[in-house]
Amino acid sequence: METTDKLHKEEISGVERVLRWMLMLMLGAVFVVHFLPGTLHLLAALPKTPDRAVLIQQGFALLLVITTLALLAERTWAFLLLYISAITATLLMGISLVPWVVGLLRPEQATEGMIAANLSVLIFGAFCHWLQKNRSVEDLS
């Protein structure tokens, strides 16, 4: 009975790791595709004062990086940042956190696809968060 329970916990831990890495890779891809060129351009023109829109974009890029690093460190509060990132991406930034989805859709369906992709990130994140919360302390080592 104990070995069956241990195997079940290992399976859950494996699913959680896969979801966590998938979320980290998606956030990393969004950073590289949408924000890295702008960040490099901003650093090249450092003496010039950036406008408010650029600062908002760079702040969101920083939020993506911090969220990704927190997910990598397996911090529980990383999911709070992920939820904030998904909502901010939908409402303020107008981008998809699943970078390949919007490119596959016709232009008139891009907004609905972006919203659906961000909702899927919320669902994946919530499921991964639930799996992490249900692990015992011994499983975290």
N, C-alpha and C positions, 0 to 999 in steps of 0.2 A: 504494500500500500504506500509506503514511504517513497519507494523508488518511482512509482507512478506519479505521485505528487511532485517529486523533484523533476521528472521529465516534463510534466505540464508547466512548471515554473520556468524551465529552460526554454520551452517552446514560446511562452509568453514573452520572455526576455528577448528571444530572437526576433519576434515580430516587432517588439518595441524598438529594437536597434535598427531594423530595416526601415521602419517608419521614420525614426529620428534621422537617419542618414538621408532618406529621401527628402525630408523637409529641409535639411541643411543644404543638400545639393541644389534644390529648387531656389532657396534664398540666395545661395552663392551665384547661381546662374543669373538671377534677376539683377544682382549687384554688378556682375561683370557686363551684362548686356546693356542695362539701362543707366547705370551710375558711374562705372569706372571711367569711361571716356570723359564725362563731365568733371569728375574729380581730378583727373590728370590735367584737363584744361584749366580748371580753377587753380591748381597748384602752379601751373606755368604762368598764370597772370596774377600771382599772389598780391602784388602791391595795389592792384585795382580793387576797389571795394565792390563785392558782389551784391546784386540786388536781392530782394526778399525771396523771389521764386527759387533762385539758385541756393540760397541758404536753407529753404524748406526741403529741396531735393537732397542736399548734402546731409541734412539732419535725418531724413528718412534712410539714406544710404548708411549712415552711422547706426541707426536702429537695426537695419538688416544685419550688419556686421556683428553688433553686440548680441543680437538674438541667435545668430549662427554659432558664435563662440559659446554662449550659454547652453545651447542645445548640445554642443560638443562636450561640454563639461558636465552634462547630465544634471543640470540644475532645474529644480521644479519651477522656479520663477521664470524660466525661459519660455514656458508656455504662455504666461501672461504677456510677455513681450511679443510672442508669436500672434496672439489674439489681437493685440494692439496693432501690430504690423499689417495683419490681414484687413482689419477694418480701415486703417489709414490708407492702405493701398487701394481699397475700393472707393472710399468716400473722397479722399483728398487728392491722391496721386493719379487715379484712373489707370492703374496698371494691373496686370495679372501677376500673381506670385507663382504661377505655373507658366514659365516663359514660352513654351512651345504651343500652348493652346490657342492663343489669339492669332498667331501666324497661320494656323490651319483653317481659320474661319473666314467667311466672306466679310467684307468691311461692314455691312449692315448688321451682322451678328456679333461683332467684336465686343460691344458693351455687355451683352448678355453672357457671352463666353467668359469675359473677364470676371463678372460677378459670380458665375458658376464656378470658375476656377478658384477664386478666393474663398468661396464657401467650402469647396472640397478641401482646401488647405486648413480651414477652421475645423472641419470634421476629422481630418487626419490628425491634426494637432490635438484635438480633444480626446480622440481614441488613444493616441500615444501617451497623453497626459494621464488618462485613466489607467493605462497599463503600468505606467511608472508608479503611480500612487498605490497600486495594489501589490507592488513588490515588497517583500519584507526587507528589513535592514540587512540580513545576511546575504540577500541576493544582490545588493548594491556593491558588494566588495568584489 
